[in-house]
């Protein structure tokens, strides 16, 4: 194994190189154990993009705080003998 950060031309924002590295990883997984050099580390990152969680504003505060006020369910309970 080797860290891809140690490669001289390492650029985590280059999508093409990241794809090439991932394909070489697949090749290395099919080689003999004494011949394998498996890359580890961050293959690709896109600093300007946002995560799925960033697009969900309801996750900015605890879920229990989303209920503004308790609901009165007395009428519903009365229908079922409660």
ChimeraX attribute file (.defattr): number of C-alpha atoms within 10 A of each C-alpha:
attribute: neighborCount
match mode: 1-to-1
recipient: residues
	/A:1	8
	/A:2	11
	/A:3	12
	/A:4	19
	/A:5	15
	/A:6	9
	/A:7	10
	/A:8	7
	/A:9	9
	/A:10	13
	/A:11	16
	/A:12	17
	/A:13	14
	/A:14	13
	/A:15	14
	/A:16	10
	/A:17	16
	/A:18	19
	/A:19	13
	/A:20	11
	/A:21	18
	/A:22	17
	/A:23	11
	/A:24	14
	/A:25	16
	/A:26	11
	/A:27	13
	/A:28	16
	/A:29	12
	/A:30	9
	/A:31	11
	/A:32	8
	/A:33	9
	/A:34	6
	/A:35	8
	/A:36	14
	/A:37	16
	/A:38	17
	/A:39	18
	/A:40	14
	/A:41	11
	/A:42	13
	/A:43	20
	/A:44	17
	/A:45	13
	/A:46	10
	/A:47	8
	/A:48	6
	/A:49	8
	/A:50	9
	/A:51	8
	/A:52	7
	/A:53	10
	/A:54	11
	/A:55	9
	/A:56	9
	/A:57	8
	/A:58	12
	/A:59	11
	/A:60	9
	/A:61	9
	/A:62	8
	/A:63	9
	/A:64	7
	/A:65	9
	/A:66	10
	/A:67	8
	/A:68	7
	/A:69	7
	/A:70	6
	/A:71	7
	/A:72	8
	/A:73	8
	/A:74	9
	/A:75	9
	/A:76	10
	/A:77	10
	/A:78	9
	/A:79	8
	/A:80	7
	/A:81	6
	/A:82	8
